[in-house]
Structures are given as C-alpha cells and as structure tokens.
Amino acid sequence: MADTHALALDAMRAKGAADAAALAAKAVAGEANAQELLEKKSMIPT
C-alpha cells in the first residue's frame, strides 16, 4: 500500500508548482499587477 503521507506531499508539490507556473505566466503576460504579486509571494518558490 502506498504511503498516504508521501502521496499527499506529492499532490501538494504538484499543486504548488501549477499555481506558481500560472502566476509566473500572468506576470510575464503583464496580467498580474504588483499588488497581486505581493499578495501571492508565498506561492513563488525560492
């Protein structure tokens, strides 16, 4: 049986990566203003 903790972590990482990619795409396209980027800075991986 698969470890549910590992599955949950993988799902959270995938969701985080997708959210960060969507925010990056909005920023590059000029659709995200500075305020939105500051509000969502926790989504930006460092």
Backbone torsions as a table, in degrees:
resi	resn	phi	psi	omega
1	MET	NA	139.8	-178.9
2	ALA	-71.7	145.5	177.9
3	ASP	-72.0	116.7	-176.4
4	THR	-65.8	-30.7	178.1
5	HIS	-64.2	-45.1	179.2
6	ALA	-64.5	-40.1	178.2
7	LEU	-63.5	-41.9	179.2
8	ALA	-64.3	-43.5	178.1
9	LEU	-61.9	-42.2	178.2
10	ASP	-62.2	-41.7	179.3
11	ALA	-65.5	-41.2	179.3
12	MET	-66.1	-39.4	178.1
13	ARG	-65.2	-42.1	179.4
14	ALA	-63.9	-42.4	178.5
15	LYS	-64.6	-42.8	179.0
16	GLY	-62.9	-41.8	179.2
17	ALA	-64.9	-40.9	179.0
18	ALA	-66.2	-42.7	178.4
19	ASP	-63.0	-43.4	179.9
20	ALA	-64.9	-40.3	179.1
21	ALA	-65.4	-39.8	178.9
22	ALA	-66.0	-41.0	178.3
23	LEU	-66.2	-40.5	178.0
24	ALA	-62.7	-40.9	179.2
25	ALA	-64.0	-40.7	177.4
26	LYS	-64.5	-40.5	-179.2
27	ALA	-65.2	-43.8	-179.5
28	VAL	-65.8	-37.2	-179.3
29	ALA	-78.2	-6.3	-179.7
30	GLY	79.5	16.5	-178.3
31	GLU	-91.6	-11.9	179.8
32	ALA	-110.3	125.5	179.3
33	ASN	-86.1	174.1	-176.7
34	ALA	-61.1	-39.2	-179.4
35	GLN	-61.6	-44.5	179.3
36	GLU	-63.3	-41.7	179.2
37	LEU	-64.2	-40.5	178.1
38	LEU	-66.0	-39.4	178.9
39	GLU	-65.8	-29.1	-176.4
40	LYS	-108.8	21.6	-176.6
41	LYS	-62.8	-23.2	177.4
42	SER	-68.1	-17.8	179.2
43	MET	-82.9	-13.0	-175.5
44	ILE	-88.2	116.9	-179.7
45	PRO	-69.2	146.6	178.7
46	THR	-119.0	NA	NA
